[in-house]
Amino acid sequence: MTRAITMARGDGIGPEIMDATLFILKEAGCPIEYEEVRMGETLHHEGHAAGIHPEVWDSIHRTGILLKSPMATPQGKGVKSLNVTLRKSLGLFANIRPVKSLSPIVAGRFPKLDILIVRENEEDLYAGIEHRQTAEVTQCLKLISRPGSDQLVLYAFELARANGRKHLTCMTKDNIMKITDGTFRAAFTDAAVKYPDLTTSHMIIDIGTAHVATRPESFDVIVLPNLYGDILSDVVAELSGSVGLAGSCNLGRTAAMYEAIHGSAPDIAGKGIANPSGLLAGAIMMLRDFGMSQAALIENAWLKTLEDGIHTGDVKLTLENSQRVGTRAFAEAVVARLGQKPSILKAADETVHGPVKIPDVPPTPAVDKKLVGVDVFLDWIGMPDDLGAALAAMTNPDLRIKLISNRGITVWPNGFKETFCTDHWRCRFIARDGATVTPQSIIKQLQICAEAGFDTIKTENLYYFDGEKGYSSAQGE
């Protein structure tokens, strides 16, 4: 049965590698019809702030599938990444990036590298919520939800099991970001109990990345929050021989997007030298999810092409008589080998599997939420002790100043003169003995600060959830 998909040629080298990929898919007999749409940098320049026409959304909603080349995001403030917009708007919660060494054909130091990266795709710092709050300080909000984490890690376990993987490693920085990254790790730990046939481990992201860079053969499946996953997946792709060889799937419950992991490479656009392999790898992932046998047919032809020494300039082969070719010639070489299999590299699995089921997310249990104070952020220039004295003199029957921090480090009371301070102060007010904090208590505190001439730029309510503190302590508190 013919499958309709939405297709976008993208920016930079995008049209060239898309033409090559579609040529291969057509010659392989893939029963696919394309609804071509425009999106990306040219639409930004035409005045479409999101880089996408409304009718494009209609096409994606209709087909449920987007095959796209890299899109460029114009530099400058106020312009949001189209890739992030697509992922979040369509609920594409999982970014799946398999990376495997093609040793001994493609040059690389790690011949046994075979890693499946499963990256959360919608949350974390990529929420893109940023503010300039003072003359000196900007902020970016890191948002990690328990349902979003549950959805991602449960799918990672299902994907690992379906692909015969045995071990999953979660990487976070929960030794520092105990609440946000701690939420992601807790979701992973709780999910692991449901999959006793699979083994698990956790690593702090910095040392974990170092281990991946020096001993990638020891990893099987890596599960990460958004930002870490974006960085680590490029590291792993480079270790395999070239970022240009890797594709990815962005998966949601009602839609999916398939692409290369590299960017639009405008410096080589129009030269006919770009490597279509990354986009082709994404298309092969799409075919496997469709349950189409052409996935293995194309992958084997691609592997055979590399075995025969035919490659684009970004890939270094170990063969003595390799032939460097351009984008179109590489695609034609793959087509010429359809029906052939590699003899040195491991041939593609010809089993037709179809998509992996996305598990249901458990409901969030009800919690007892208690308001206990507020962090008031002030734009102020001066010395910590002066600010502390002024805030301590304020009269609020429900709240009292407990501490002041600057860039997270406690500077009042008992701060150090060596601590560098900016114009951005977090002032923590907590309940006075015997008082009950209400929203009205906080409003009164803000009124008192305003009447005293302070510039309040932000507040964060402080809560306990089921008796457990739901906010971080200041450094040095």
C-alpha positions in Angstrom: 0.0 0.0 0.0 1.3 3.4 -1.0 2.2 5.7 2.0 1.9 9.4 1.8 4.4 11.6 3.6 5.3 15.3 3.9 8.7 16.2 2.4 10.8 19.4 2.8 14.0 20.0 0.9 15.5 22.3 3.5 18.3 24.9 3.4 21.9 24.8 2.4 22.8 21.4 1.1 19.3 20.2 1.9 17.9 20.1 -1.7 20.9 18.2 -3.0 20.9 15.5 -0.4 17.1 15.2 -0.6 17.2 14.8 -4.3 19.8 12.0 -3.9 17.7 10.3 -1.2 14.5 10.4 -3.1 16.2 9.1 -6.2 17.4 6.0 -4.2 14.0 5.5 -2.7 12.3 5.6 -6.1 14.8 3.2 -7.7 14.3 0.8 -4.8 10.6 0.7 -5.5 9.5 2.3 -2.2 5.7 2.8 -2.4 5.7 6.4 -1.2 3.9 9.5 -2.4 5.3 12.9 -1.4 3.5 16.1 -0.4 6.3 18.6 -0.9 6.3 21.7 1.4 8.5 24.7 1.9 9.9 25.6 5.3 13.1 27.0 6.7 15.4 30.0 6.3 13.8 31.3 3.1 10.4 31.6 4.8 12.1 33.4 7.8 13.4 36.0 5.3 10.0 36.3 3.6 8.5 37.4 6.9 7.2 34.1 8.4 8.7 34.3 11.9 8.2 30.6 12.6 9.8 29.6 9.3 6.7 27.6 8.3 3.4 28.2 6.5 0.1 27.2 8.2 -0.7 24.9 5.3 2.5 22.9 6.1 1.0 22.0 9.4 -2.1 20.7 7.6 0.0 18.4 5.4 2.0 17.0 8.4 -1.3 16.5 10.4 -2.7 14.7 7.3 0.3 12.4 6.6 1.7 12.1 10.2 5.2 11.8 8.7 7.8 14.4 7.8 11.0 13.6 5.9 13.1 16.7 6.0 16.5 18.0 5.1 18.4 20.3 7.5 16.9 23.7 8.2 18.9 26.8 9.0 17.8 29.2 11.7 18.8 32.8 10.9 21.1 34.4 13.5 19.6 37.1 15.7 17.3 37.7 18.6 13.6 36.8 18.3 14.1 33.9 15.8 13.3 30.5 17.2 14.7 27.2 15.9 12.3 25.6 13.4 13.5 22.2 14.4 12.6 22.8 18.0 9.2 24.2 17.0 8.4 21.1 14.9 9.4 18.7 17.7 7.4 20.5 20.4 4.4 21.4 18.3 4.0 17.8 17.0 4.8 16.2 20.4 7.9 14.5 19.1 9.1 13.5 22.5 11.9 11.0 21.5 14.9 11.6 19.4 16.4 8.3 18.4 19.9 8.2 17.0 21.6 4.8 16.3 25.3 5.1 15.6 27.4 2.1 14.5 31.1 1.8 13.5 31.6 0.8 9.8 35.0 -0.6 10.6 37.2 -1.8 8.9 35.9 0.2 5.9 35.4 3.6 7.4 38.3 4.9 9.3 37.7 5.0 13.1 39.4 4.1 16.3 36.5 2.1 17.8 35.6 -0.8 15.6 33.0 -2.2 18.0 31.1 1.0 18.6 27.3 0.3 18.4 25.3 2.8 20.4 21.6 3.6 20.4 21.0 7.1 21.8 17.5 7.9 23.0 17.2 11.6 23.8 14.3 13.5 25.3 13.2 16.0 22.7 10.8 18.6 24.0 11.9 19.9 27.4 15.0 20.9 29.3 16.8 24.1 28.4 15.4 23.7 24.8 12.1 25.1 26.1 13.9 28.3 25.0 12.4 30.4 27.8 15.0 33.1 28.3 14.9 36.6 29.9 17.3 39.4 30.3 16.5 40.4 33.9 19.0 43.1 34.8 21.7 45.1 33.0 24.2 42.3 33.9 22.2 39.0 34.2 20.2 36.8 31.8 18.5 33.5 32.5 17.3 30.4 30.7 14.7 28.2 32.4 15.4 24.5 32.6 12.1 22.6 32.6 11.9 18.9 33.2 8.5 17.2 33.8 7.8 13.8 35.3 5.3 12.8 32.6 7.7 13.9 29.9 10.5 12.0 31.5 8.4 8.9 32.1 7.2 8.9 28.4 10.8 9.0 27.1 12.4 6.5 29.4 9.6 3.9 29.1 9.9 4.1 25.3 13.7 3.8 25.6 13.2 0.5 27.4 10.7 -0.8 24.9 13.0 0.2 22.0 16.0 -1.5 23.6 14.0 -4.7 24.1 12.6 -4.7 20.6 16.2 -4.2 19.1 17.8 -6.9 21.2 19.7 -4.5 23.3 20.7 -5.5 26.8 21.9 -2.5 28.9 20.7 1.1 29.3 22.8 3.9 30.7 21.1 7.0 32.0 23.2 10.2 32.1 22.3 13.3 34.0 23.9 16.0 36.2 21.7 15.3 39.2 24.6 15.8 41.7 24.2 19.5 40.9 20.6 19.9 39.6 19.1 17.6 42.1 15.4 18.5 41.4 15.3 18.8 37.6 17.9 16.2 36.5 16.9 14.3 39.6 13.3 14.0 38.2 14.7 12.5 35.0 16.8 10.0 36.8 14.0 9.0 39.1 11.8 8.3 36.1 14.6 6.1 34.7 15.1 4.2 38.0 11.3 3.6 38.4 11.0 2.4 34.8 13.9 -0.1 35.2 11.9 -2.1 37.7 9.4 -2.9 35.0 12.1 -4.4 32.7 13.9 -7.1 34.8 15.3 -8.6 31.6 17.4 -5.5 31.0 20.3 -4.1 33.0 20.8 -0.5 33.8 23.3 2.0 35.2 23.6 5.8 35.8 26.5 8.1 35.1 27.1 11.8 35.7 27.1 13.4 32.2 30.6 14.8 32.3 32.4 11.6 33.2 29.9 9.7 31.1 30.8 11.7 28.0 34.5 11.2 28.7 33.9 7.5 28.9 31.9 7.5 25.7 34.7 9.4 24.0 37.4 7.0 25.1 35.6 3.6 25.4 32.4 3.7 23.4 32.3 0.0 23.0 31.2 -0.4 26.6 27.9 1.4 26.0 24.7 -0.1 24.5 21.8 2.3 24.9 22.2 5.8 26.4 19.2 7.7 27.7 19.5 11.4 28.3 17.7 14.7 28.7 17.5 17.0 25.8 20.6 19.2 25.9 23.0 16.4 27.0 21.6 14.1 24.3 22.1 16.7 21.6 25.7 17.1 22.4 26.5 13.5 23.1 24.9 12.2 19.9 27.2 14.3 17.8 30.2 13.1 19.8 29.3 9.5 19.1 28.6 10.2 15.5 32.1 11.7 15.1 33.6 8.7 16.8 32.0 6.4 14.2 33.7 8.2 11.3 31.6 11.2 10.3 28.5 13.1 11.5 27.4 12.9 7.9 26.7 9.2 8.2 24.1 9.4 11.0 20.3 9.8 10.8 17.6 10.2 13.4 14.0 9.7 14.1 11.9 12.2 16.1 9.0 10.2 17.3 5.6 11.2 18.8 2.3 9.4 19.4 0.6 10.7 16.3 3.5 11.9 14.1 7.2 11.3 13.3 10.0 13.3 11.7 13.0 11.7 10.0 16.2 13.6 9.2 20.0 13.7 9.2 21.6 14.8 12.4 24.0 17.3 10.7 23.2 20.9 9.8 22.6 22.7 6.5 26.3 23.3 5.8 25.9 26.5 3.7 29.6 26.7 3.1 29.4 23.7 0.7 25.8 24.2 -0.6 25.5 24.0 -4.4 28.9 22.4 -4.9 27.4 18.9 -5.4 29.8 17.3 -2.8 27.5 16.8 0.2 27.1 13.4 1.7 23.4 12.2 1.5 24.1 9.3 3.9 22.7 10.9 7.0 19.4 11.8 5.4 19.3 8.4 3.7 19.8 6.7 7.1 16.9 8.7 8.4 14.8 7.6 5.5 15.8 4.0 6.1 14.6 4.3 9.7 11.3 5.6 8.3 11.0 2.6 6.0 11.6 0.3 8.9 8.9 2.0 10.9 6.5 1.6 7.9 7.4 -2.1 7.8 8.7 -1.9 4.3 11.3 -4.4 3.1 13.1 -1.8 1.0 14.8 -0.6 4.2 17.2 -3.5 4.3 17.5 -3.5 0.5 18.7 0.1 0.5 20.9 -0.2 3.6 22.7 -3.2 2.2 23.3 -1.4 -1.1 24.7 1.6 0.8 27.0 -0.6 2.8 28.2 -2.3 -0.4 28.9 1.1 -1.9 31.2 2.0 0.9 32.8 -1.5 0.8 33.6 -0.9 -2.9 35.5 2.3 -1.9 33.0 4.9 -3.1 32.6 7.8 -0.7 32.0 11.5 -0.4 34.7 13.9 0.8 33.7 14.0 4.5 34.3 10.2 4.9 37.7 8.7 5.1 37.9 5.1 4.0 40.7 2.7 4.9 40.8 1.2 1.4 43.8 1.9 -0.9 41.7 2.3 -4.0 38.8 4.4 -2.8 37.0 6.7 -5.1 35.8 10.1 -4.0 32.6 11.2 -5.7 29.9 13.9 -5.4 26.4 13.7 -4.1 24.7 12.5 -7.2 27.4 10.0 -8.2 27.2 8.5 -4.7 23.4 8.1 -5.0 23.8 6.4 -8.4 26.4 4.1 -6.9 24.0 3.0 -4.2 21.2 2.4 -6.8 23.6 0.4 -9.0 24.1 -2.0 -6.0 20.5 -2.5 -5.1 20.0 -6.2 -4.5 23.7 -6.7 -3.4 24.9 -7.2 0.1 28.2 -6.3 1.8 30.8 -9.0 2.3 32.9 -7.4 5.0 30.4 -5.2 6.9 27.5 -6.8 8.6 24.5 -7.0 6.4 21.3 -5.2 7.4 18.6 -7.2 9.2 15.9 -8.1 6.6 13.2 -8.8 9.2 10.3 -6.5 8.8 9.4 -5.2 12.3 7.2 -2.1 12.1 7.0 0.6 14.8 7.8 -0.1 18.5 4.8 0.5 20.7 4.8 3.6 22.8 3.9 2.8 26.4 1.2 4.6 28.3 2.5 7.1 30.8 1.4 6.4 34.4 -0.8 9.2 35.9 0.8 11.7 38.2 -0.3 10.9 41.8 -2.0 13.6 43.8 0.3 15.5 46.2 -0.1 17.6 49.3 1.3 21.0 48.2 2.1 23.6 50.9 3.3 27.1 50.4 6.1 28.0 52.8 7.7 31.1 51.4 8.9 33.0 48.3 12.1 33.9 46.6 12.0 37.5 45.5 14.6 38.5 42.9 15.7 42.1 42.9 17.6 44.3 40.4 19.8 46.3 42.9 23.3 47.7 43.1 25.1 47.7 46.4 26.6 45.6 49.2 25.0 42.4 50.5 25.0 43.6 54.2 23.2 46.8 53.2 20.5 44.9 51.3 20.1 42.4 54.2 19.7 45.1 56.7 17.0 46.9 54.6 15.1 43.7 54.0 15.4 42.6 57.7 13.8 45.9 58.8 10.7 45.2 56.8 7.5 44.3 58.7 5.4 41.5 57.3 3.5 39.4 59.9 3.8 36.3 57.8 7.3 36.4 56.2 10.8 37.2 57.2 14.0 37.4 55.2 16.1 34.2 55.7 19.0 34.7 53.2 20.2 36.5 50.2 22.2 34.9 47.4 23.9 36.2 44.3 24.3 33.8 41.3 23.3 31.0 43.7 25.9 31.6 46.4 24.8 32.8 49.9 26.0 36.4 50.5 23.9 37.3 53.5 24.0 36.6 56.4 27.6 35.6 56.9 28.8 36.1 53.3 32.4 36.5 52.3 33.9 39.7 51.0 35.7 37.8 48.2 32.4 36.7 46.6 31.8 38.5 43.3 28.2 40.0 43.1 26.2 41.2 40.2 23.1 43.3 40.2 20.8 40.2 40.5 19.8 39.2 44.0 17.7 36.3 45.2 16.0 37.2 48.5 14.5 34.2 50.3 11.5 35.0 52.6 10.1 32.2 54.7 7.3 31.9 57.2 7.7 33.5 60.6 7.3 31.2 63.5 3.6 30.2 63.9 2.6 32.0 60.7 0.8 30.5 57.7 2.0 31.7 54.3 -0.7 32.5 51.8 -0.7 34.1 48.3 -1.8 37.3 50.1 1.3 37.1 52.3 3.5 37.2 49.1 1.5 40.0 47.6 2.0 42.0 50.8 5.8 41.3 50.7 6.0 42.6 47.1 4.1 45.7 48.0 6.5 46.4 50.9 9.5 45.9 48.6 7.9 48.3 46.0 7.2 50.9 48.6 10.8 50.7 49.7 11.9 51.4 46.2 13.1 47.9 45.2 12.8 46.7 41.6 11.3 43.2 41.8 12.1 41.3 38.5 10.9 37.8 39.4 9.4 35.7 42.1 9.4 31.9 42.7 7.0 30.5 45.3 8.5 28.0 47.7 6.6 24.8 48.3 6.7 21.5 50.2 5.3 18.5 48.4 4.1 15.6 50.6 6.4 17.1 53.3 9.4 17.2 51.1 11.1 20.5 50.2 10.4 21.4 46.5 13.2 23.9 46.1 16.9 24.0 46.2 19.1 25.3 49.0 21.4 28.2 48.2 25.1 27.3 47.9 26.7 27.9 51.3 23.3 27.9 53.1 
